Amino acid sequence: MKLLIRSARITDTQSDFHNKEVDIFIKDGIIRKIGPSLKEKADKEIVKDNLHVSRGWFDSSVSFGEPGYEERETLENGIDTAGKSGFTSICLNPGTMPVIDNKSAVNSLVSAAGNHPVKLYSTGALTVKSEGIDLAELFDMKKAGAISFGDYKQPLMNPNMLKIALQYAQNFGALVQSFPQENQIAGNGQVNEHYHSTSLGLKGIPNLAEELQVARDLYILEYTGGKLHIPTISTAKSVKLIRDARKKGLDVSCSVAVHNLIFTDDRLQEFDTNAKVLPPLRTKEDIKALIKGIKDGTVDMVTGDHQPIDIEHKKVEFENALYGTIGLETAFGALCNIFSTEETVRLLTAGKTRFGIDNPEIKEGEKADLSLFLPKENYSFSKEEILSTSKNSIFLGHSLKGKAFGIITQKGFISH
């Protein structure tokens, strides 16, 4: 297939074409020519006012529903949503039913995308059934295509399990994830332990619950060596702990969920269950520290932490609602409210290196792996913009700046 993108501005600081408006001709999934006013004939021309193009975006923490929770999201619609939201590759979490904890489950998952333009990757469960008792088949899952290992939103309560996992994973260069929460400290908490938890009468999760786990995991990493990823940190002290660990030379990375950069816990005033997320929304001081951590390189990447939850588990009393918000559709527009377009693109592509994913350049002869977007679109996010089956978005009614248009990869083009 021949595709021709007309008058698109390239956003890629490592490209000779950065910030230049050009045409891009793609044939059979390869960028054949880049330049102004190309004369090549194409099967399809892509023309859009203020169209921008960057290297393909990647999200390291995406949940759908299938298998087991198809009422929340199917793989087919979820992958479509990712592509239309600008992501050329995503990594699916293992929190399905059954849990993705063996090579057959990984094989089934990564092959599910078929010929879809979005590339599907998998995080395999670190422990059998994500129960934290027995180590899962890490090496077999790695051979089957898993790119990291962790129990989604399930902290490892046994420190020896993390020690063993980090030591074992070094034999084949695997990336181990550890969710940052100490459950004994978090207890039955629902939201951030702060002024608002008291005023609303909701049990709080103190910052200590996260920071104690982060500190423990970093001590273990220092002892074992290996590669550790701490997903979705949310507190100022977590940033400091990871910054200090980096100075010691520890091989640790971390991410932050987009919503934890935007909303504080005062978003809970209306008991909106869409704002019930884990880790919980924190304070302005925490947000400032997270953004500073992004700017100085302590925080490696951001994620939409996309987690569809059906209405039966969201439209209930706050204490009974499940944690989670969808995030693919809003990741770009929310980040553009805080960062420049260039920085937003960097954050949406930064995870590729850590997770061992190809990151083709925008130049002639390279594989097409492109995200297409409109950075000047300003709008209030509404249900009409939601592509996911579940509608549990924390961003409903929130003003966003910038909108994804679609993607082009070796397997084709998809857009709104």
C-alpha positions in Angstrom: 0.0 0.0 0.0 1.2 3.5 -0.8 0.4 6.4 1.6 1.2 10.0 1.2 1.1 12.4 4.2 0.7 16.0 2.9 2.1 19.1 4.7 2.8 17.6 8.0 5.2 19.2 10.6 7.6 16.7 12.0 8.2 16.7 15.8 11.4 14.8 16.4 14.4 16.6 17.9 16.7 13.9 16.6 15.5 14.2 13.0 17.0 16.5 10.3 13.4 17.4 9.5 12.5 18.5 13.0 9.9 21.3 13.0 9.8 21.3 9.2 6.6 21.0 7.1 7.0 18.2 4.6 5.3 15.5 2.7 6.0 11.8 3.7 5.7 9.0 1.1 5.3 5.5 2.5 5.3 2.3 0.4 4.8 -1.2 1.9 5.4 0.1 5.4 8.7 1.8 4.6 9.3 5.6 4.5 10.5 6.0 0.9 10.7 9.8 0.5 10.5 12.9 2.7 10.3 16.4 1.2 8.2 19.4 0.1 5.5 18.9 -2.5 6.2 15.3 -3.4 4.9 14.1 -6.8 4.6 10.4 -5.9 1.2 8.6 -6.6 -0.5 7.1 -3.6 -3.4 4.8 -2.8 -4.4 7.2 -0.1 -3.4 10.8 0.7 -3.6 12.0 4.3 -4.4 15.7 4.5 -5.3 17.6 7.7 -4.9 21.2 8.9 -2.0 21.6 11.3 -1.1 17.9 11.1 2.0 16.9 13.1 3.9 13.7 12.9 6.3 12.1 15.5 7.9 8.7 16.2 5.3 6.2 17.4 4.0 6.6 21.0 4.2 3.7 23.5 2.3 3.1 26.7 3.8 0.7 29.2 0.7 0.2 31.3 -2.5 -0.7 29.5 -5.3 -2.9 30.7 -8.3 -4.1 28.6 -10.6 -6.8 29.8 -10.3 -9.8 27.6 -9.8 -12.6 28.6 -12.2 -12.7 31.5 -13.6 -9.2 31.7 -14.9 -8.6 28.1 -17.7 -6.5 29.5 -15.1 -3.9 30.3 -13.2 -4.0 27.0 -12.4 -6.4 24.2 -9.0 -6.8 22.7 -10.4 -5.7 19.3 -11.9 -2.5 20.5 -9.1 -1.8 22.9 -6.4 -2.0 20.2 -8.5 0.2 17.9 -8.8 2.7 20.7 -5.0 2.7 21.2 -4.4 3.3 17.5 -6.9 6.1 17.3 -5.4 7.6 20.4 -2.0 7.8 18.7 -0.2 4.8 20.1 1.7 2.6 17.7 2.6 0.1 20.5 1.2 -0.8 23.9 2.1 -3.2 26.7 -0.8 -5.0 28.2 -0.9 -5.7 31.9 -1.5 -9.3 33.2 -4.5 -8.5 35.3 -6.9 -10.6 33.3 -8.8 -13.8 34.2 -7.0 -16.0 34.1 -3.8 -14.0 34.8 -1.2 -13.9 32.1 1.4 -16.0 34.0 2.6 -18.6 31.4 4.0 -18.8 27.9 0.7 -20.0 26.3 -1.2 -17.0 27.7 1.5 -14.6 26.5 1.5 -16.2 23.0 -2.2 -15.9 22.8 -2.1 -12.2 23.8 0.6 -11.0 21.6 -0.8 -12.7 18.6 -4.3 -11.2 19.2 -3.4 -8.0 17.3 -3.0 -10.0 14.1 -2.5 -7.5 11.3 -3.6 -4.5 13.2 -1.4 -1.4 12.9 -0.9 -1.3 16.7 1.9 -3.6 18.0 0.8 -5.5 21.1 3.3 -6.4 23.9 2.7 -8.2 27.2 3.9 -7.8 30.8 3.9 -11.3 32.2 2.8 -11.8 35.8 5.8 -12.0 38.2 4.2 -14.6 40.4 1.7 -17.4 39.7 -1.8 -16.0 39.5 -0.3 -12.7 40.8 -0.7 -14.2 44.3 2.9 -13.3 45.4 3.7 -16.9 46.5 5.5 -18.7 43.7 7.6 -17.2 40.9 5.9 -17.5 37.5 7.6 -19.0 34.3 9.6 -15.9 33.6 12.1 -17.3 31.1 9.4 -19.2 29.1 7.3 -16.1 29.0 10.3 -14.0 27.9 10.8 -16.4 25.0 7.1 -16.2 24.1 7.4 -12.3 23.9 6.8 -10.8 27.3 8.9 -7.6 27.7 8.6 -7.2 31.5 7.3 -9.0 34.6 5.1 -7.7 37.4 1.9 -8.2 39.2 -0.5 -5.4 38.1 -1.5 -3.2 41.1 -0.5 -6.1 43.4 2.5 -5.3 45.6 5.0 -8.0 46.5 4.5 -8.4 50.2 7.3 -11.0 50.5 10.7 -9.1 50.0 12.5 -12.4 49.4 10.3 -12.9 46.3 11.6 -9.7 44.8 15.1 -10.6 45.7 14.8 -14.0 44.0 13.1 -12.5 41.0 15.8 -9.8 40.4 18.5 -12.4 40.8 16.9 -14.9 38.4 15.9 -12.3 35.8 19.5 -11.2 35.4 20.2 -14.5 33.6 18.2 -13.3 30.6 18.2 -9.5 31.0 14.5 -9.2 32.0 12.9 -6.1 33.5 11.1 -6.7 36.8 8.3 -4.4 38.0 7.2 -3.9 41.6 4.1 -2.0 42.4 4.8 0.7 45.1 2.4 0.0 48.0 2.9 -1.5 51.4 -0.5 -3.0 52.0 -0.2 -3.2 55.8 0.3 0.5 55.9 -2.3 1.3 53.2 -4.9 -0.9 55.1 -8.4 -0.3 53.9 -7.6 3.2 52.6 -9.5 4.5 49.6 -7.9 7.9 48.9 -4.9 10.0 49.8 -4.5 10.5 53.6 -4.8 14.2 53.9 -7.3 17.0 54.7 -9.8 15.8 52.1 -9.9 12.2 53.4 -10.9 13.5 56.8 -13.4 16.0 55.6 -15.1 13.4 53.3 -15.0 10.7 55.9 -13.0 8.3 53.7 -10.1 6.1 54.9 -6.8 7.4 53.8 -3.7 5.8 52.2 -0.7 7.7 53.5 2.3 8.6 51.4 4.3 6.3 53.7 2.6 3.3 52.2 4.2 4.0 48.8 7.5 5.4 50.1 8.2 2.5 52.4 7.8 0.0 49.6 10.0 2.1 47.2 12.7 2.3 49.8 12.5 -1.5 50.5 12.7 -2.3 46.8 15.6 0.0 46.2 17.6 -1.6 49.1 16.9 -5.1 47.6 18.0 -3.9 44.1 21.2 -2.5 45.6 21.8 -6.0 47.0 20.9 -8.1 44.0 21.6 -6.0 41.0 19.3 -6.4 38.0 16.8 -4.1 36.3 13.8 -2.7 38.3 10.9 -0.7 37.1 8.6 1.0 39.6 5.3 1.8 37.9 3.1 4.8 38.7 4.8 6.6 41.6 2.8 9.4 43.1 4.7 11.2 46.0 7.5 13.7 46.3 9.6 11.4 48.5 9.3 8.6 46.0 10.9 10.9 43.4 13.7 11.7 45.9 14.3 8.1 46.8 14.6 7.1 43.1 16.8 10.1 42.3 19.2 9.2 45.1 19.2 5.5 43.9 20.2 6.7 40.5 23.1 8.6 41.9 24.3 5.3 43.4 24.3 3.8 40.0 21.2 1.5 40.5 19.5 0.3 37.3 16.0 1.6 38.3 13.3 3.3 36.2 9.9 4.6 37.1 6.7 6.0 35.5 3.9 8.2 36.6 0.2 8.1 35.5 -0.9 11.2 33.6 -3.8 11.8 36.0 -1.4 12.0 38.9 0.2 15.0 37.2 -3.1 16.8 36.7 -5.5 16.3 39.6 -5.1 16.6 43.3 -7.2 14.9 45.9 -9.7 17.8 46.0 -11.0 16.3 42.8 -12.9 13.9 45.1 -15.3 16.5 46.5 -18.2 15.1 44.6 -17.4 11.5 45.5 -16.8 10.9 41.7 -15.7 7.2 41.5 -14.0 8.0 38.2 -11.4 9.8 40.4 -10.8 6.7 42.5 -7.5 5.5 41.2 -4.5 3.6 42.6 -2.1 5.1 43.6 -4.5 7.8 44.8 -4.6 11.4 43.7 -2.1 13.3 46.0 -1.4 17.0 46.7 0.0 20.0 44.8 3.3 19.5 46.4 3.5 15.9 45.1 2.5 17.0 41.6 5.3 19.7 41.6 7.8 17.1 42.7 6.7 14.7 40.0 6.9 17.3 37.3 10.3 18.3 38.5 11.3 14.6 38.4 10.2 14.4 34.8 12.2 17.5 33.9 15.4 16.4 35.5 15.1 12.8 34.2 14.3 11.0 37.4 10.9 10.0 36.1 11.5 8.2 32.9 8.1 8.0 31.3 4.4 8.7 31.7 1.5 6.3 31.2 -2.2 6.7 30.7 -2.5 3.7 33.1 -5.6 2.8 31.0 -8.0 0.6 33.1 -11.5 0.2 31.8 -14.1 -0.6 34.6 -17.7 -1.4 33.7 -20.5 0.8 35.1 -21.6 -1.9 37.5 -18.3 -1.5 39.4 -18.1 2.3 39.1 -21.6 3.6 39.6 -21.8 2.4 43.2 -20.9 3.9 46.6 -17.3 5.2 46.6 -16.1 2.6 49.1 -17.3 -0.2 46.9 -16.1 1.1 43.5 -13.1 -0.4 41.8 -10.0 1.6 41.2 -9.1 2.8 37.7 -9.7 5.3 34.9 -9.4 5.0 31.1 -6.4 7.0 29.8 -5.5 6.3 26.2 -7.8 8.8 24.7 -6.7 11.7 27.0 -3.0 11.1 27.5 -1.7 13.4 24.7 -4.2 16.2 25.4 -3.7 16.1 29.1 0.1 16.2 28.8 0.0 19.1 26.4 -1.7 21.1 29.2 1.6 20.9 31.2 4.4 20.4 28.7 5.4 21.6 25.2 4.6 19.5 22.2 8.2 18.4 22.0 8.3 17.3 25.6 5.0 15.6 25.4 6.2 13.5 22.5 9.4 12.7 24.3 7.4 11.4 27.3 5.2 9.3 25.1 8.1 7.6 23.4 10.6 7.4 26.2 9.5 4.1 27.5 10.5 2.3 24.3 14.2 2.1 25.2 13.6 0.8 28.8 11.1 -1.9 27.6 13.3 -2.9 24.6 11.0 -1.8 21.8 12.1 -0.5 18.4 12.0 3.2 17.9 12.5 3.8 14.2 13.7 7.3 13.1 11.7 9.4 10.8 14.0 9.2 7.7 14.0 7.6 4.3 14.5 3.9 4.3 13.2 3.4 7.9 10.2 1.4 8.9 7.1 3.5 9.3 6.2 3.9 13.0 4.4 7.2 13.2 1.9 9.0 15.4 -0.2 11.7 13.8 -1.7 14.5 16.0 -3.2 18.0 16.1 -1.5 19.9 18.9 -3.6 23.1 18.7 -7.0 21.5 19.2 -8.7 22.8 22.4 -11.8 21.1 23.7 -13.6 19.9 26.7 -13.4 16.1 27.0 -16.9 14.5 26.8 -18.4 11.0 26.5 -18.5 11.6 22.7 -14.7 11.5 22.6 -14.5 8.2 24.5 -13.6 5.3 22.2 -13.4 2.7 25.0 -16.3 0.4 25.8 -16.2 1.5 29.4 -16.7 5.2 30.0 -14.9 5.6 33.4 -12.7 8.7 32.5 -11.4 11.0 35.2 -11.0 13.6 32.5 -14.7 14.0 31.7 -15.5 17.7 31.6 -11.8 18.6 31.7 -10.2 21.0 29.2 -7.6 19.3 27.0 -5.1 20.8 24.5 -4.2 18.7 21.5 -5.8 15.6 20.0 -4.4 12.4 18.4 -5.4 11.8 14.8 -4.1 8.3 14.2 -1.1 6.2 13.4 0.8 4.7 10.5 2.9 1.5 10.9 4.2 -1.3 8.7 0.8 -2.9 9.0 -1.2 0.1 7.9 -3.0 3.3 8.8 -5.8 3.9 11.3 -7.4 7.2 12.3 -10.6 8.7 13.8 
